[in-house]
Amino acid sequence: MMMALKTLRPDRAGFGDPFGLGLLPELQQRTTLLQNKHNPLTAAKGDSVTHTNNLHTIALNSIKTSMASVRKLEEELPSPNYNFHVFYYSWFGNPQYDGKYIHWNHPLVPHWDSKIANNYPKGRHNPPDDIASSFYPELGTYSSKDPSVIEAHMQQMRSASVGVIALSWYPPGMADENGEPGEDLVPVILDNAHKYSLKVTFHIEPYKDRDDRSMYSNVKYIVDKYGGHPAFYRHKTSTGRTLPMFYVYDSYVTIPEIWANLLTVSGSQSIRNTPYDGLFIALLVEEKHKHEIHRSGFDGIYTYFATNGFSYGSSHHNWPSLKAFCDSSNLMFIPSVGPGYIDTSIRPWNNHNTRNRVNGKYYETAFNAALLVRPEIISITSFNEWHEGTQIEKAVPKKTGQVIYLDYKPHKPTMYLELSRKWSEKYSKEKEQWLM
């Protein structure tokens, strides 16, 4: 069986375009060509050609039909790196699955200064040709509920050698101001992640009235509901404990005293040493946040933004001192790397924060800066935050009457998945040397 699969592997399936991911139509075509090539010789070559054709047929049928074939395909994919986390958004919708477009039609956000705001366009985007992104997804204006989309996303993430999906999460019945509640998708995402040996952690968004009490009950909800799932992520700490991890977006909007109620042993709502204890990772934007994060009782910091120079935390040259602070304060430092940044499709006045991808060089520079500080975990912003142009998901060239979208040319749509894999493997190798 494996011999047949290897025989059929397309020549151009390089490390970022793995066999089985979006290549099945080509694979079938090539197999047909192979069979047609052999058929005239069947009489002359007899059993050996028949045997080869049978192997081709067995391989194709197996790929098409069974879960076992996913496992076989999995052998062709890079190993998941569980210290490589990627931020993932399941907030997109389209008429076919959701009755309307969600997020692809995001409004243009006005500048807070009305004098500046008056110089820029207003209104909403009008999908499918006009979307709230400067790039255009290969999968089109997809719905996050579409099973084929979820599967394709898992394949892409696994092909990038990512191990953990940091899923943007709102409590049941809640959503961001341009979205719809999507908590009911979590079980489907967990099931599909497990199929590809990926794990899922939760990126807690700043939902309405987020405080110590509601965080306790929401963490309890997540652990009670999903903690038994094989794809639920737990991190092994240096002390040997294995705990769930929660990224807490915009943690700085809540004062340290409130967080300390939840995250310190003596806090009035303390989650420590309960069945719901975990590793809580705060977002650091300004330098002063590091002291507030420490005082709050968090377990680590992450930097999220893919804009080198935008904030203290997202500026690569500050990572060594942040890592030193974390080491001395018993905190994890999780730098966030990204392929570039452009959000002018939703914030037309924000072009000074655009970061050009420079054909992948910007991404590689960020990875290099992250590896220099020897982090326990690296996070990637993002798999599919299309509004801010930080996605590593496949994008394609597209031109409509209204807009010409950016793309990854001269490289393939898999460009940033391939680079992620390259740096995941480099990171793993270097990590082995750090630990020696």
N, C-alpha and C positions, 0 to 999 in steps of 0.2 A: 504493500500500500504506500509506504513512504517513498519507495523507489519510484513509483508512478507519479507521486506528487512532485518529486524532485525533477523528474523528466519533464513535467508540464510547467515548471516554474518559468514565467516569462523572463526573457533575457534582461529586460530593462528594470526588473524589480530590484532596485537598489535598497539601501538601508532605510530610506524614508518612504518607500513606496512598496511596502511588503506584500508578498504573495497573498492574495485573498482579499485585499482591501481595495474595493472598487475595480478590481482587475478581472472579475469573473467573466464579463462579456468577452473581453479580449482573450481570456483563457479558453473559453468555449470555442471561439473563432479559431485560435491557433490549433486546438485539438482537432477540430474538423479538418483544418488544412493538413495536419499530420496524417489523419486517417485517410483523407483523399489521396495524399501523396503515396501512402502505402497500398491503397486498394489495387491499383493495376499490377502490383507485384505479388499479390496474395498467392496466386497459383505457383509462382516461382519460389517464393520464400516459405510458403506453407505455414507450419505450426508457429514459427517464431513470430511472424507478423500478426497472426491471429491472436497470439498471446499478448503482444504489445497493444493491439487494439482493445482487447478485453481489459487490460490494465487501465488504458485511457478511460474507457467507459466506466469501469468501477470507480476510478478516482473522481470523475465528474459527478456520477450519481451520488457518491458519498458526500461530496462537497455540497451538493444541492440539498440533500435531505436531512442529515441528522446532526444532532448536537455533538456527536463524536467528531464530526468534521470541524466544528468550531475549535475543539481541542487540538485537532491536527493543525489547523491554521495557526493556532496559538503558538505552536512550536516554531513557526516561521517568524513570529513577532519577537521583538526584544523583551527581555525580562522587565517586569515592572520594578521601578525604583521607588520604594515606599518613603524615601526621604526627599522625594521630588513631588511637590504638591501644585495643583493648578486650579485657579479660581474659575468656577463654572456657573453659568446663568441659565435658568430654565424658565425665563419669563417671556419668551417669544410666542406669538400666536398668529394664526391666519384664518381666513373665512372657512376653509375646509374643516378644520378641527375645532375652532373656537368661535365660529360665527362672525368673526371680525379680525382685523389685524390688531395685534398687541405688540407694543414696543417698536416694531418696524415703522410705525407712523408717529413716533415720538415727536412732541412739539418742540419748536425752537425756543430755548430758554432765554428770556430777556435778561439783559444786563441789569444789575441792581441800581445803576445810575441811569435815570431816565434820559439824560442828555446823550449818553453813549448809546442807550438802547434804541433811540430814535434813528440811529444811523444803520441799523441792521434789520434784516427781514424778520417777519413774524409768521405765525401759523404753524401748520403741521406738515409732516411728510405724507406722500400719497403713494403707498406701495401698489403694485410690486416693482414698478420701474424707479420710483423715487422713494428711497428708504433712508432711515435715520442712521446712516453710516457713510464714511468716505470710501469704504471697500464694499465688495458684493460677495456674499457667500456662495460657494459652489452648490450648496443645497438649496439655494434660492431663499425666498421669504418663508422659512420653515416655521412649523409649530413645534414647541418643546414637548408637546404631547404625542407627536407622531412617532410610533414605535420604530419605524425605519430610521428616523433621524437620531433617536436615542442610541440605537445600535451603531449607526455610522459614527456618532460622537465617541462612543466607547472604543471603537476600532481605531479612530484617529488618535485618541489619547494614549492608548496602549502602544500604537506604532511610534509615538514620541517618547516611549520609555518612562512615561509618568506612572506613578504608583497610586497617588491619592488625589481624589476629586474634592476640592473645597467648595461645597455646594452652597450658593447663596440661599439663605433661609429666613422666611418670615413665619411667625406662628400661624396656626390654622385660622382661616378667615381674614388674614391680613396680607397686604402687598405694598409695594412701592406705589407712589402716586400715579404712575403711568401703567401699572400692571394689574393683574388679577390674582387672587389667592391661588397658590400652586402647591400647597403642602401635600395634597393628595398624590402628587407625582413622585414623592420620595420613595415609596416602595418599589415603583417601576425602575427608578434610577438605581436603587440598591441591587435589584435583581439583575439588571443588565451589567452593572459594574462587576458583580460577582462572576458572571459568565466570562469576563475578560480578566479575571484575577485582580481587579482594581478595588480599592477601598474608598469609602466616602466619609469625609469629615464635614462639619457644619460651619458655615461662615454666617454668623448671626448678624443680621442687618439691624439698623437702628429703628426698630418698629416703635409705634406710638406707646408712650409711657413705659419705656424700657427702664427698669430699675432693679434693685437687689431682689425684691420679692418676685417680680414677674420672671426674672432670669432664672431664679431657683426653680420655679414651676415649669418653665420652658425646657430647661436642661433635664429636669425629671421626666417630662413628656418625651423628649428625644431618646433618652436612655431606656425608659420603660418600653417605648414603642419599637425602637430600632436596635437597641443594644445587643439583642440576640441574633441579629442578622449576620451572616458570615462576611458581608462586605462592610460592616461597621468598623471604622478605623479606631485602633487603639495604639498608642505610642509607648514603647518601652523606655522608661526613664533611666538615668544613670544610677539611680538607687535601686533599680530592679522592679519598680512598680510599672504596671501596664494600665494606662489611663486613656479615656477618650480625649480628643482635642477639640477645642472650640476657638475659632478665630472670631474676634469681636470687632466688627467694623464701627468706626467713629466712636470708639470707647471713650475718647477724651471729652465728649459732650456731657458725660455723667461725672459728677465730682468724686474724687478719690474716697471720701468718707462713705459714700453709698456703696461703691465697689468693695470697700474693706468689710462692710457688713456681710457680704457674700463670700469673699475670697480669703479672709484671714480666719485663723482657727478660733479666735475669740469673738468673731463678728456675730451680730444678733441673728442673721440669716445664714450662718456659716454652712457652706456646702462641703467644707473640708472634713475628711475622714468619715464621710457618709457614702452610701452606694452610688452617689451621683457626683462624686469628686472627679476632677478632670484637670487637663492642662488648658488654661485660659490665656489666649494670646491677644494682647492689646495692640491697637494701631498707633504707631508713633509718627506724628507729623512734625511737631516742633521739638527742639532740643529739650525744653523744660518738661516735656511729657515723660521723659525717662524717669525722673524722680517721682512724678505722680503715679506712674505705672507701678513702680516699686512699692510705693506707699499703699497702693490700692490692693496689693496682694496677688497681682497677676503672675503668671508663670513664665511669660516671655513677651517679646515684641515682634511685630512684622511691619513692613514699610509700605506695602500695597502699591503705591503709585509707580507707574512705568515711565515717569518723567524725571530723568536725571536733572537735578538743579531746581525742581519745582518746590520741594519742601526739604527741610533738614533731613528727614528720614529717607527720602527718595534719592538724595544726593550720594552717589557712590563714594565720594572722598570722605564722607562721614562714617562709613560703615566700620572701619577699623576701631574708631573710638567708641562707637556704639557697641561693638562686639566686646571690647575691653570692659565697658561699663556692665554689660550683661554678665560677663564671666565673674566679675567681682561682686555682683549682686545676686548670683545664683539664678539668673534668668536665661531663657533660650533666646538667641537672636536668629530670626528667620528673615533674611533679606528677600525682597520681591524683585524679580527681574522681568523685563518686558521687551517686546520686539520693537516698540515705537509708541507714539501717542499722537492721535489727532481726533479732537472732539468737535470740530467746527461745524459738523452736520447738525449738532444739537446746541452748541454754544458758539455761534458764528463770530463772536467777539474775542474768542480765546486763542487766536492763532499764535500768540507769543509762547504758548505752552506746547505747541506741536513739536514732536521729535521725529525726524525723518528716519526711516528704517535703514537707509544706506545699504540696501541689498543684503541685509542680515548683519552688517557690522555693528549696528547699535546694540542688537540682541547679544552678540558675542562679547562685546565690551562689558555689558552688564553681568554676564555669566563669569567673565574673568574677574571682575571686581568682587563678585560674591565668593568665588573659590578662594580668593586671597585671604578672606577672614575665617576660612575653615568652619562654615556653619554646620550644625547638626542636620538642618533641613533647609532646602531652598524652595521658595514659592514662585510661581509664574503668574503674572498678570498679563494676559488671561487666556483661557481657552476661547471664549466667545463674547467678550464685552465689545460688541461691534460699534456701539455708539462712540466709544472712546478710542477706537482704532488700535486696541491692544491685543486683538485676537491672534492666536496661532492656528486657528481652524482654517481649512482650505478656503481660499478666496479666488475668484476668477475675474478676468477682464470683462468689463461691461460698459457699454455706451448707450445712452438713451438720448432722446431729444433734449432733455433738460440737463443731463449731467454725464460727465465721464468719470467713472469710478477709478480709484487707485487699484493697483494689483501687485503681484509679487514678481512680475517679469523683470529680468529675463529668466527667472527661475520658475519652477513648477509650483502649482497650488500647494504642494506638500512641503514647500521650502522650510517653513518654521517648525513643522513637525520633525523634519529631518535634523534641523539644527538643535532642537530640544533633545533628540535622541543622542546626537553627538556629544552634547555637554552633560547629559545624564551619565553616559558611559565614562566620560573624562572625570566627572565628579566622583563616581564610585571608585575608580582606580586611584585617584588622589587620596580619597578618604582612607583607603586601605593603608597607604603610606603614612598618613597622619597618625593612625592608630598604632603603628608599629613602634 
